[in-house]
Amino acid sequence: MLVVSLKSVPPSCEKVLLTYLYKFRHNLYGGDVTKRVLEYILSELPRHVGTGNAIIMWKNSKAPCGFELFEITGDGNSLALDFDGILLMKNSAKS
């Protein structure tokens, strides 16, 4: 299972995702993909995000929380951190 949430991204991101995933809501995509498709999406999305943000979550039974999270950010205002097996989101306000 793969879930992708987009924020302020150009239309080219949607074209990459709609080939493999269902669109559930505006900028929310999900589906069951192979490892090869997951790797393709992880390699292709950074080229299309621009100044926006994409958060990708997929099932991984070997991870402490049962899933993995990968964030692609063009503006650098948030970061996913692993703190002793607990996944935390760090947000920093711009001055």
C-alpha positions in Angstrom: 0.0 0.0 0.0 1.3 3.4 -1.0 -0.2 6.8 -0.1 1.0 10.2 -1.5 -0.1 13.6 -0.3 0.8 16.7 -2.4 0.8 20.4 -1.6 1.4 23.2 -4.0 2.9 21.1 -6.7 2.8 21.6 -10.5 0.4 19.4 -12.7 3.3 17.2 -13.8 3.3 15.5 -10.4 -0.2 14.3 -11.0 0.8 12.8 -14.3 3.5 10.7 -12.7 1.1 9.4 -10.0 -2.1 8.8 -12.0 -0.4 6.1 -14.0 -0.1 3.9 -11.0 -2.3 5.2 -8.2 -6.0 6.2 -7.6 -6.9 9.8 -6.9 -9.1 9.8 -3.8 -9.2 13.6 -3.2 -7.5 16.7 -4.5 -3.8 16.0 -4.0 -4.3 12.6 -2.2 -3.3 9.4 -4.1 -3.1 5.8 -3.0 -2.9 2.2 -4.3 -1.1 -1.1 -4.1 2.1 -1.0 -6.1 5.1 -3.2 -6.6 8.6 -2.4 -5.2 9.7 -1.4 -8.7 6.9 1.1 -9.1 7.6 2.5 -5.6 11.2 3.0 -6.5 10.2 4.7 -9.8 7.9 7.1 -7.9 10.5 7.9 -5.3 13.0 8.7 -8.0 10.7 10.6 -10.3 8.7 12.8 -8.0 11.6 15.0 -6.8 12.1 16.2 -10.4 8.5 17.4 -10.5 7.8 18.9 -7.0 9.2 22.3 -7.7 8.6 24.6 -4.7 5.8 22.3 -3.4 5.8 19.4 -1.0 5.1 15.7 -1.3 4.8 13.1 1.5 4.9 9.5 0.6 4.0 6.7 3.0 4.2 2.9 2.3 3.8 -0.2 4.3 6.9 -1.8 5.7 6.4 -4.6 8.2 10.1 -4.4 9.2 9.9 -0.8 10.3 9.1 -0.2 14.0 5.8 1.6 13.3 4.8 -0.7 10.4 5.3 1.9 7.6 8.0 4.2 6.1 7.7 7.8 5.3 9.6 9.8 2.8 9.2 13.5 2.3 10.2 15.5 -0.8 10.1 19.2 -0.1 11.0 22.1 -2.4 10.7 24.8 0.1 12.5 23.1 3.0 9.9 24.1 5.7 9.3 20.6 7.2 11.3 17.4 7.9 10.5 13.9 8.9 12.6 12.6 11.8 13.1 9.2 13.2 13.4 9.5 17.0 14.1 6.1 18.6 11.7 4.3 16.2 9.0 7.0 16.5 8.4 9.1 13.4 8.1 12.8 14.2 7.4 15.7 11.9 9.5 18.8 12.5 8.0 22.1 11.3 10.1 25.3 11.3 8.5 28.6 10.7 10.1 30.9 8.2 11.0 34.4 9.5 
